[in-house]
Amino acid sequence: MFAFPTETLEHIFSYLGQGTLRFTVSLVCRHWYHVAQAHIRKTVYIAVTQLDYGHGRGGPPRNSLQRMKRRRALKQLGYDLREKLMSAYTLVYNASLLSTASRKFLFLKEEEEVWTVVEDAFTAITWPSSASPSISNSISSYGVSNSPLRIRQLILDTGRCERAWSRLTPLLHFLGHRLTSLRLENIPFRSIVPIHRILDSCPNLQALRIASLKPNIRAQASKLQEHRDHNFATLANLSLHSATTNATSIITIINPTIENERQCQLQSATFENLGLSLTALESFVHRCPNLNELRIISAQPIYTTKNVPSQITNFLFYKTASDQFFHRLSSPPPPVLDLSSSSTRQPPIYLPKLKSLYVSISSNSRSYVMEEIAPIPQFPMVERWGFSTMSMERGLPFSGSILLDRHIRLNALTAVEISKYRTNTLDEQASNRIIEWVHHLLCSSPQLQHFKMPEIRCPIRLFYVTKDLRMKLNDKGHLSEDEAHDYPIQQKVWACRQLKTLHMLFTPIMSRDKALDEMARVVLGYLVRACPELEDLLIHDEYFLREYPEHVCLLSRLKRLKWLHLGGFTCLQFDWIKRYYHYDLRDQIKVQWEYDHYIGCPCPSSSQRIKTSLKRLWRDLRLRNSSFDSNDAISMSELHILRAFAKEKEREKEKEKGEIGKGEVREEDGTKANEKEINDDEREVIGGVDMTHLGKLQDIVNYFQDRRSSRDECLWPDLETITFYLDRFADQNTKSALYEHIKKFRPEIKIIFLSDRMLHQTYLTVE
């Protein structure tokens, strides 16, 4: 038997997905299994706080039995960590609680106990037991560099806990030398982020994200640490003076140590809900000249002192100061004319590799001039942009018009991310203005690959592009004033055929004569036709998909999908998700019985008895009736669709009393027996996209016919994760039933359940 060299296998495995490595490659042989383990990105998730809701409160154990269980659990945690940390790629240290109301039950002793176990596990792995130093001793560079740990990504979610935030330094000592990605989530209010210590501890760091919750008042804002040299304040004052005179002639006095600091290999940096002063951000950018992505999301205003003016601490909120800063980011530094020791040029912060830029400020800045700060005109070569809807809401000339005029002509725009400026609901005029711009952007950007708008709802009526669908919207007497708004390019279809990422919320048509099932088919059918190359899709809705979840099967036409995020769901029928379309109808009925009884029964023990009795009954039925043709087997979802399709045809026949034979129905599966193929003249092609049967049940019927005709074709071969954003009414029984239901058909897919309030907590989806 021919065996591939290990180097060849490693090169091939580096291009494969995580699901293929876990459930296909690892099963070939023992050699392939060991080679694949180095490419499987395993995650170790440490939840610091485990609340015991059995007695209504969390906290320390109340009796000897609880204390014994606690010690046993901590001991088992230590054993598990020593085993799993060796092969882990991602470490998640989470101290967040389930809700804000439970925060008062957080006991610091609980976090200390867990951290002691974690620290002991790291120490045991880093050094041999014979030479293990004291935990309190600092970690030597020899121990770190020779550590067998292969953790490359660290995620620290402090949950605004000061004690958990203090674990950053020891974690960086253990893991910083090998880290390529670091994410700090929910850092406490009033924190000072040691940015230079992070850069010094992580020489191989490529991606950095630091995020805090939005503070209620300015005094709660966290901020980046100022430069370690106090003489950097002199640079700030002189920078402000040069900003008020001429942005191109910048000559200031600076300490030579700043110029000679070690530069980092960081490529992506994200700061969310942080206070960013000019001196702190300049010193950071100066050390990271290889940045190709800089994201400043909802920058917070911070208090100023008498020594440093507000134009330095809150420079992003002053147009002159922010323009001067971004001018230096986009332009090479001027030549140095005076090379004397007393006067040197300002530290260069020019980023020649910058391709992605996101800039937005907080809505807590009412005392400042409210202008759009996204410096789009200064960065003509940037291909990925992110900004808020601040200027769009105020009706001013906004950055979006500049973005369209400058980038669409060159067809160079590849990514756009839009966030809502305020937390409250947008007014009618602002919402129409934003949606009109978004629709124009998507219809005019053929090179767009990533688009995210997870906070602004898009009206479904923009997808009613066919003749039949447009006729249903002509009667505006049934629509509200907002729904009756005319968009100049409503009939156009999105031009972004290469779109890979789409995060969007939808607003249904709130009219009595508009069916929710039709809305679901319109949205899903439109997306798979206009954006067939999607890999990351987030759809959040609270109406139509909740009532008709089986229509989600239309998304399986997306052959390259890897990450699917579904919001507003409570119960789904997902048996169509099977990798190959081969079913045993008797097993399908059994699964449906189990699923219905499991959800309807609140008692787990009673539910288990029902499942056991059903299995015993079904085993007897299988023995009595063994003759069954697998070619006639279909999924339960298809069965529901065919029943609905048959009822629809019956209603049409009642309306067409004089036409006999035009809508005859087959008794076997409810499809038309004499349905003829659609001619090219009857197809409805809009903007180069075939929109035939958009919004009709015939579209789903055709989908299942295609699957039955090619049962051995793999469905979603690259799918890795499905994330459900459930509302607060979803109980644990629903989650468990849905989890088991999907895992039965696709065990390799990772299933995640999150609250609909956690749309941005994407760190939980890491593999």
N, C-alpha and C positions, 0 to 999 in steps of 0.2 A: 504493500500500500504506500502510495506516494505521500510524503509528509512535507508540508510547507515549513520553511525556516521560521524561527520565532520572530525575527525582524520583519519578515513579510506579513505575518499574521498581525503583529502590532500595528503596522501601517494600515492594513485593511480595516482592522477593528476601530481605528481612530475615526473612521468615516461613518460608522454604523450608529443607529439610535440606541437609546438605553433599553427599550423594550426588546429589540432584536438581540442585544448582548445578553440580557437576562434570561430570556425564554427560548432562544433558538441556538445561538452560538455556544452557550455554556452546556448544552445537552449533546453536542456532537461527540466529544471525547474528553478525557481527563486533561490532556495537554491544552486543548482549546479552552477548557474551563479555567485553568490557571492563568493563561494569557489574557483572557477576557476580564478577569477580576481587576486588573490594573486600570481598565477603561470604564468599569461600572462605577458610577458616581453615587455612592451610598451616603445616606444622610443619618446622622445621629441627632435626635431631637431630645433635649433635656428640658422638661417642664419643671421649673423650680417649685411653683406653688400648686399643690394638689389639694383642693378644697373638699372637705367631707360634708356633703349636703345631707347625709343621713340624719344628723342631729341638728341641722339647721345652720351650723356655723363651721368655719374652718378653724385653723389654729393648732396649738399643741394638743397632744393626746391628753385625755382627762382621767384615764385609769391605767392600771398596770398592763392590762391586755392590749390597749391601744398603743401604749409605749413599746411593748414587745413587738407588735406588728410593725411599728414605725422603724425600730432598729433592724428588724429582719428585712424590711423593704430597702432601707439604706444599704445594708450589706449586699443584697442582691443587685442593687444599682451599681455598686462598685465592681462586682464581678462582670456585669454586662458591659460596663464602660471599658474595662481593660481588654475585653474581647472585641468589641465593636469599633473602638477608636482606632485600632490598628489598620482597618480597611476603610475607614470613613473618608469621604471626600469633602463633605460639608458638615459643620457642627453648628447647631442652633441651640443657643442658651437663652431660654425664654422665661422671663419673670413676670409676664403680663398676666393679669387676672381676666376672668371671663367677662366681667362687666364692671362698670364704675361703681355700682352699688355694693359690690363685694370687696372693694378696695380696703374698707376699714377692717377686714378680717385678715389682712396680710400681716403675718408675724415674722419679724426679722430672724428669729431663731431658726425658722424653717429654711430660709435661704442660706443661712450659715451652715446648717447641717448638710444640705445638698452640695454646697460649694466645697466643703471639706472632702467629701467623697470624690468630687470631680478633680480636685487638686491632687489628692492621693493617687488617683488613676493616672493622671498625667506624669506625676513624678515616677511612678513605677514603670511606665513605658519609656520615659526619657533616659533613665539611668538603670543599670542592672541593680538587682536587690543587694548585691554585696557592696556596692559603692554608692548607695542612695544617700544624698546629703539631706540635711534638714530642710523641711519645707520652707522655713522662713528665709533660708539663704537665697541669694540671687542666683539666677540661672546662668551658667557660664555659656559662652559662645560654642564651646566644644560640645556640650550636651545638646544644645539646640540643633546645631548643624548635623550631628550624627543621630538625631532622633529618628526612629523608624516610622513616625507618623507621616501620613501622606495627605493630611487635611490641607486643602487649598482655599476653602471658603469658610469664613467665620461670620455668623449672624448673631448679634447680641441684641436682644429685645429686653430692655431694662424695665419696661412698664412703668416708667417714672419712679422707679425705686432707687434711692441713693446707694444702698448697699450693693445692689446688682450692678449699678454703674461703676462702682469701684473695682469690679472684677475685670475691667478692660485691661489694665496694666499687666496683671499676671497672665491673662490669656494671650496678650501680645508677646510676653516673654516666652511662653511655651510654643506658640504657633506662628509668631510674626515672621520668622525667617523664611517660611515656605508659603505664606499666604499670597494669593493672587487676587482675592476678592474679600472685602471687608464691608459689612453692613451694620450700622448702629441705628436701631429703631427705637422710637419712643424714649429718647433720653430725657432725664428729669429737667424740669424747668430751672432756669437760672444756672444752667451748667456751662462750664467753660471747656470746650473740646480741645484736648491737647494735640492739635493737628501736627505739630512738628515732631512730637514724640511718636505719633503713629507712623509718620513717614520714615523716621529713623529706625523704628523697629521692624518695618516691613519693606525691605529693599526690593522685593520682587512684586510689590503690589501693583495691580493694573486697574482695578475698579474699586472705587470708594463711594459709599453712600452714608450720609449722616442725616438723620431725620428726627424731628421733635414734633410733639403734638402742638396744635395751634394754641398759643397762649391767649388768655382772656384779656390780660393787661400787658402794657409794654414792659413792666418790671419783671415779668416772668420769662421773657425771651432768653433763650440760650444763645451763645455766640462762640465764634472761633477764637482760639487763644491768640493774643497779639504776639508780635515777634518777640523772641526772647531778649533781644537787645533793646533797652529802653531808648537808645538814640534813634530808633526807627520813628519816633514821634516827630523828630526834626524833619525827616523825610516827608511825613504826612503834611505838615504845615506848608512846606515848600511846594509840595505837589498841588495843594489847594491853590496856592498863589499862582502857579503856572497854569492851572486850569482856568483861572479867571482872565488870563492874558492871552496866551496862544498855546493851543494844544500841540503844536509841532515843535516848539522850542522848549525843551525840558532839560534843564541842567540843575541838579540838586546835589547836596552834600549827603553822603551815605557812608556808613561804616564799611570798611573793606571786607569784614567777615561775612556780611550778607552776600556780597558778590561771589565769594569763594565757597559757599555752602554746597554740600553734595546734592546733586540733582537726582530726581526719582524717575522711574519708568512708568509712572501713573498715566493711564490713557483715558479714564472716565472718572468724573467727580460729580457728585450730586449732593446739594445742600438744600434741605427742605425745612421751612419754618425756623430758620436760624437768623440771628442778627449778624450781618457781615459788614465789618468796618473796612475802610479803604486799605489801611495798613495790613490788616490780617489777610485780606484777599490777595493783595499784591505780593506779600511774602510767600503765600501758598503757590500762586501761579508762577512765581519766579523759580520755585524749586521743581516745577512740573512742566517743562517746556514741550513734552511729547503729548500733551493733552489733545485728544481729538473729540472729546465730548465734555462740555461744561453745562451743568444744570443747576440753576439758581431758582428754586421753586418757592414762591410765597415768602420772600425775604421780609424779616420782621424789623420794625424800628426799635432801637434801643436807646436807653438814657444816655445823655451826654454829660460831660464834665466841663469845668471852666478851662482846663488846659487844652482839651481837644474839642474843636468846634463840631457842630452837628453835621456840617458838610463832609466831615471825615468819617464819623461813626455811622452816619446814615446817608452815605453818598449816593446810593441807588435811588433815593427819593428826591434827588436834586438833578435836574436834567443836565446842567452844565458839568457837574462833577462826574456823573455816570457816562456822559458822552466822551469826556476826556479819558476815562478808564478804558472804555471799549475801543476808543481810537488807538490806544497803545496796544490793546490785544490784537487788533487787526493790521497794524502797520509796523514794519521793521523800525527799530530805534534809529534815531538820527546819528550821524557820525560824531565821534567825540573830537572836539576841537582843542580842548585844553586837557593835556595829560598830566598836569601837576598833581601832586599828592593831596592837596587840600581840596580839590574840586574834581569830581568824577561824574559820570552820567548816572541817571537814575537806573535802578536795576531793571533789566529788560523783562518784560512780561509778554512779549510777542509770541503768539501761538501759531506757527506756520501750518500745523497739521490739523487745526480745528475744523471739523466738519459738522458738528452737532452743537447747537446752542439753545438753551432754554432759560428765559429770564422772565420773572414775574415778581411783583411785590404784594405785600399783604394788604387787606382791606382795612386794617387797623390804623392806617396812616391818613386820617381825615385832615390833619393839620398841615399836610404837605400838598404840593401841586399834583393833581391827579392827571398824569400824562402817561401814555404808553412808553415803557422803557425798553422794549425789545429793539435792539440796535440793528434792525434788518438792513438799512441802507449801507451800514459800514462793513458788512460781511457778504459781499456778492458771491463768494465761493462756498459759503456754508450751504449744505444740502439738506440738513435736518434741523427743523425749527420747532420751538415750543414757546408758547406765551399764553397769557390769560385774556379774558374777554373784557378787560377794563375799559379800553377806549371804545370797544364796540357797544358796551352798555350805555356809555355817555353820548353816543351819537357823534363823536369826533372822527376826523380822518384817521382811521386805525391802521395798524401795521399790516393787517390782512390785505388791504388794497395794494400796499407797496410790495408785499410778498407775491401777489398775483401778477402785478405789472412787471416785476423784475425777473422772477424765477420761471414763470410759466412760459415766457417767450423763449427761454433757453432750454426748457424741458429738463431742468436739472434738479428739481425738487423731489426728494426721495422720502422724507418723513416730516410729519406735522403732528404736534400734540397740543391740544387746547384744554385749558382748565378754566373753571368758572371762577370769576373774580370774587364774588360774594357768595355766602352760604344760603341766602334767601332765594326765593323764586324770582326768575327774570320776569320783567314786565313784557307786555305783548310786543311792543315795537322793538325792544332789544332782542327778544327771542327770534322774531321774524328776520331781523337784520343779520343775526349770527347764522341762522340756518340757511339763509339765502347765500351768504358768503361761502359756507361749508359746501353746499351743493354745487356752487360754481367752481370751487376748488377741485372737488372730486370729478367733475365733468370736464376739467381742463388740464389735468395733470396725468399724462399717460405713464410717466416714470415714477409715480408715487408708489412706495413700497410699505410704508408704515403710517397709519393714521389712528390717533387715539383721542377720543372725546368722551370719557366715561362719566362726565358730570352734567352734560347738556343733552336734553332729550331731542331726538330727531323725529319729526312727524312722519307717520307712515304714508300719508297721502303723497309724498314725493316719489314713492315707488309705484304709484298707480299710473303706469306709462302706456299700457296697451289701450286700444280703442274701447274695449268693453269696460275696462276699469275706469277710464276717464269719463265715460258716460255716467257711471255711478256717482261721480263727484260733481257732475254738472248741476244737480239740484242742490244749490247752496242754501235753500230754505231750511234744510235739516241740519246744517252745520253751524257751529258757533262762529263768532266774528273772527276769532283767531284761525279756525280751521278753514274759513272761506278766503283766507289771504292768498292772492295770486302771486306765484313766483315766476319771474320772467323766463326761466329755463326749466320749468317743472317737467316738461316732456323729454328732456335729455336723459341719457343713461351715463352712469359713471364711466370714465375713460381709463381708470386705473386697473388694467387687466393683470398687472404684475403685483398687485397689493398682497402683502404677506401678513400684515398685522392690522386688525380692525377691532377697536374697542368702542362700543356705542350703546347708548340707551335709546329707547323708542317710546313714542307717544301714540297710542291708538286713536282712531277716529271715534270720538264719543258721540255717536249718533245711533238712534234706535234701529235704523234700517241697515246698518253696516255690521255684517257678521264678523265675530271675532275669529272664527276658523278661517275665513277668507283672508283676514289681515295676517295671520300667521303664515299662510301659504304664500302671500305676496312678498313678505319680508324675506323669508328663507329662500324662496325661489329666486328673488331678485339678487340676493347676495351670491348664491352659487353660480349664477349666470354672469354677473358683472365682475366678480372677483374669484375666478376658479383656482387661483394659486395660493389661497389663504392658508397660513400655517398657525396663526395665533388669533383666535376669534373670541370676543366677549360680547354676549348679547344679554341685556338686562331688560326685563319687562315684567309687569305686574298684572297683566290682563290676559292677552290672547294666548300666550304660550302656556299659561297655567291651566287654561280650560281645554286646550287641544295639544297636549304634549307629544302625541304620536307624530305630529307634523315635523318634529325635529329630524326625522329620518332624511329629509331633503338635504340636510347638511352633509350627509355621507357622500354626496357627489364631490366634495372637496377632497381630492386624492392625497394632498400633501399636508393635511391638518395634523398638528402635533399637540396643541394645547387648546382645549375648549373650555370656556367659562360661561356658565348658564346661570342667570339670576332671575329671581321671582318664581321659583319652582317649589312645589311641595310634594308632588307625586308624578312619576313618569313611567311610561311603558317603553322599556329599552331593550326588548329581546331582539330587535332588528340589528343590534350592534354586533352581533356575532361575526367573527372574522370571515367565515365562509357560510353561505346561505344553505345550510343543511340542517333540517329540524326533524324531530320526531313529534308528531302532532299530539300524541298522548302525553308525552313529557311536557309539552307546552301548556296543555290544559292543567296538568298537575302544578306547574310553576305558577300559573295564574291563580289557582285555588290557594296555594300557600301564600302568595303575595297579598291577596285580598284578606285572608284570615289573619295574617300577621299584623297588618295595619289596623284592622278593625278591632283587634283584641288588645286591651291595655296591659293585660297580665302576661309576663313572659312565660311563666310555667304553663298557663292555660294554652297559650299559643303553641308551645312546644308539644303539648298533648295532641292538639289538632293536627299539627304537621306529621306527627308519628302515625296517627290513625289514617291520614290521607296516604302516606307512603305505603302502609300495609295494604290498604284497599287497592291502590294502584298496582301494586305488585301482583295481586290476584288477577286484576284485569289484563295485565300484560301476558300472564300465563295462559289465560283463556282465549285471547285473541292475538295471535302472533303474526297474522298476515297483514302487512302494511307496506304501501308503496312510498318510498322516501321521496320520489320525484314529485309527489303531490303535496308534500309538507310545506307549510308556509308559517311565517311568524304570526304571533297574536296581533301585532300591530297591523300587519297587512290584512288580517281578517277583519279588524275593526274598520279599516279604510274601505274595504270592499263592501261591507255592510252599509256604510254611509253612502258609498257611491251608488249602490243599488237603490237606496231610498231616494237619492237625488234624481236618478233616472225615472223612477216611478212618478215623482212629482212633475218632471218634464213631460212624461207621457200624458198625464192628466191635463196639462196645458195644451198639448198638441193632440187633441182628440181626433182630428181628421187625418193625421199622418200615422199610418199603420206600418210597422216593420222598421221604422227609423230608429227606434230605441230599444229593440229587443234585448233581453237580458239572459245571460246564461245562468242556469240554476246552480252550477257547480261553484263558481267563485264570484258571481255578480258582475262580471265584466261583459262588455258588448260582444256578442258573437259575430256580428257582421260589421265590425268597425273597420273602416278602410283607412289606409295610411294617408296622412296629410300631404297634399301636393306642395311643391315649392311656392306656388302662387298663394296658397292659403296660409303659409307661415308668416308670422309677424316679426320681422327683424328690425330692431331699432338701434341705431348706432353700431351696427355690426354684431349685435347680440340677439340671439334667437329667443324671443320672449313669448313664444307660442305656449298656450295653456298656463300662463302665469296667473297664479291665484286660484286655479281650478283644481278640483279633486282629481281630474284626469292627469294632472302633473304627478301626483303621488302614485296613482295607479300605474302610470308608465314607468316610474322609478322601480316599483316592485316587479314589474314585468321584466325589466332589464336585469334585475338581480336574479330572478328565477331562470332567465336564459343563460346566465353565466354564474352558476352557483359556486364555482371554484375560484372566482376572482376575490382577492383579499380586500376587505373593507378597512379603510384607514390603517394601512400598514405601519405608519410612522407615529400613530397617536400614542402619547405618553401620559397625559394628565387630563382629567375632567374635574373641574372645580364647580361646585354648586354653591351659589350665594342664596341661602335660605332666609326667610323672614323669621320673626321672633315666635311665630305660632307653630313652627315645625318642631315636632317632638322627636325623641330619640328613637321611637319605634319606626317612624318614617325614614330616618337616616339609615338605620340598620337594615331595613328591608330593601331600600334602594341600593345600598352598598352590596349586599349579598346578591341582589338581582343582577347587577352589572358584572360583579366578579365571577358569577357563574358562566357568563359568556366570554368575558375578556379579563382573565386573571392578571394579565401583564400591565393593565392600565392602573395608574395611581388615581384614587378617588379622594377628593378633599371636600369637606363641608365647612363653609364659612358663613358668618352673618352677612346680610346684605349691606351692613354698615362698614364692612372691611374690604371694600372693592380695591383698595390700594395696598392691602397687606399681602403683597404677592410673594413675600419671602417664604410663605408656607408651601408654595408650589415647587420648591427646589427639589431636585433629584439627587 
